[in-house]
Amino acid sequence: MAHRKPNLPEKTCAACGRPFAWRKKWARDWDQVRFCSDACRTGRYDAAKQRAGKSGGAA
């Protein structure tokens, strides 16, 4: 059984809108963290979403 950590702070990703929880590597700059992943931070998420919309997007 996985160990749950229910008391971690959460934020919503500025790119994809998904919630993400605090991680130890973000401890020093949690206030500045805005994105859940490198893909969202660099815009790859938006680019993939736009490509999927143009081609029909059925996955």
Secondary structure by P-SEA (a helix, b strand, c coil): cccccccbbbbbbccccbbbbbccccccccccccccccccccaaaaaaaaaaaaacccc
